[in-house]
Amino acid sequence: MMKFSFRNKLLAAVCLTAAICVSLPLGFAYYLLKADLAADSIKNAGETLELARRIYLKTDHADPVERMAAVSNILGREVALVSPEGKTLSRTSWAGQNWSMSRSEMRQAAVDGMGFEAEDNPDHGHRILHSAIRIAKDMDSPSDYLVMEESLEGLAERLETVRNVFFWALPIVALVCYALIRFMILNLTSSIESMVRTAEAVGQGNYRRRIRNLPDEEFVPLAESINWMAERIDAHVGIITSQKNKLQAILNGMWDGVMVLDGSCRIQSVNRALQEIIPDILNGIGRHPLEIMPSPELQDACMELTSPEGRDAITVQVTLSDGRIYDVNIVRSPHTVEPGQGPGAIAVFHDISRIKRLETVRQDFVANVSHELRTPLTSIKGYTETLLSDPPPPESLRSSFLATIEKNANHMCKIVDDLLNLSRLESGPDRSKFVPTDPATALSDAWQACASMAAKRNVELVAKVSKGQYTVQADPDQLMQLFRNLLENAIKYGPDNKPVKVSHTVENGRIRFTVQDEGLGIPAADQPRIFERFYSVEKFRRNEFGSTGLGLAISRHIVSNHGGEIRVQSPPEGQSNGTAFTFTIPLESAS
């Protein structure tokens, strides 16, 4: 884009001012002349129509056509006679058989006695004036109308002459003004150019540019003001830059994500934490939040805050596509946009996913514990009330009832013991109990604990690990309990007369054990949840085995406290049925 110097701008401004000063009175005069000529045309047409009406009324011919011929001959122009129904009684070269009574001049003549309408004539290329007059003076009785057409070509020619004079006068005046002003400002060019260059340099960011050679006396105050302005801008920009850098450092140091919105609810900037929360957020700069994340609640809250009468703060909850949940606190901020553009907003994203998960776990835990304890308590209460009833049950049933009460009491004690054990495991590992341990010994002790259950179902253990072959740093009791929990599950849910297999591999300083059965397996939909407290795939069989539903949860925490991992595969690779639990523990040499 071409840049004009101050001199040329001044010349253009003066010439434009002169042109405006000349064009305004000329334009007003042209407007008055046009109005006067139009008024004269209407006045002449009205006088001619009035004369035609009088001639028509005084003509002796009975036939309206003959009377109109006489009127036209006297006036020397064609005049049409139109009935109240719009039928042309005397035709002319410009009026056909019918004449519309809805035309402006006809409606005006019907009300006021005389009417006019000017319109463009496409056939001749100029405007024409149609005039109509009501013949009868009595407005209450039907009457014919006289209609006349008059060309306004002469009026257009006179106006064209005035316009030509007007458009010739403007360039002449502008040329004279240009010559005079150019002569006056030639001596001021160098001073103005110096100040203009300095102001442009400051505007482009060079705040250290100054006017060293002061111009003529008339411009000394202006030059000093420009230098002072540059100094102040340089200082203010330095302060703003420093504050901006500090603020950005604070925002980037926050764990919570921050989003700054302008008055149109569009994203202006974000901090580093929000970029980690939403990786594509930088592509959304200048766009609405709804275009980046599918949360209408967040968009509505931002729109409400940025409205002129919106609230000062709103909190909404946003769930991202990966399941993370955030509390978004949005506050009104009038300093996030330019003045006069409306308030902006600042949104702070606080991750509450872990809190929500803990709330869900707590609720599920309370519900599951209540359910697990309610069943044995109900049984104990029922049998106790029966024993205390009057008359009491027979002696032969009392032993059975007491045995059932004892069984349910033991089951409750086992649930409480497992809960306490799980609570201790969740608090973290007790390294003081970690000693070099032979996993083969822990496996052997666990199988002995399960021997009676295995004997009832004729299940044997097939293990390929030998005592003294490996050593791990572990809590012996917990390692034995880990094997016992997995072996009990394999015996319970595996088929009768089929062995439970325990295999192992060593890789990367870790030993990996796999406990495998040949049962029906675990459905894929249940596998992600089997390590949760009280979760059971076959709940109807839990009481059959006296299970508390905490064994796999305890196993997971034992493995985690020993620095390993546990997972389930059902069916195992290469098998059509069965379940394999695999866990890893670091070897003593890798500790």
ABEGO torsion letter per residue (X at the ends): XBBBBAAAAAAAAAAAAAAAAAAAAAAAAAAAAAAAAAAAAAAAAAAAAAAAAAAAAABABABAAAAAAAAAAAAGBBBBBBBAAGBBABBBAABBABBBAABAAAAAAAAAGBBBBBBBBAAAGBBBBBBBBBABABAABBBBBBBBBBBAAAAAAAAAAAAAAAAAAAAAAAAAAAAAAAAAAAAAAAAAAAAAAAAAAAAAGBAABBBABBBBAAAAAAAAAAAAAAAAAAAAAAAAAAAAAAAAAAAAABABBBBBBBAAGBBABBBAAAAAABAAAAAABGBBAAAABBBAAAAAAAAAAABAABBABBBBBBBBAAGBBBBBBBBBBAAABBBGAEBBBBBBBBBAAAAAAAAAAAAAAAAAAAAAAAAAAAAAAAAAAAAABOBBBBAAAAAAAAAAAAAAAAAAAAAAAAAAAAAAAAAEBBAAABBBBBAAAAAAAAAAAAAAAAAAAGBBBBBABBBGABBBBBBAAAAAAAAAAAAAAAAAABBBGBBBBBBBBBBGGBBBBBBBBABAEBBAAAAAAAABBGBBABAAAAAAAGBAGAAAAAAAAAAAAAGBBBBBBOBBBGBABEBBBBBBBBBAAAX
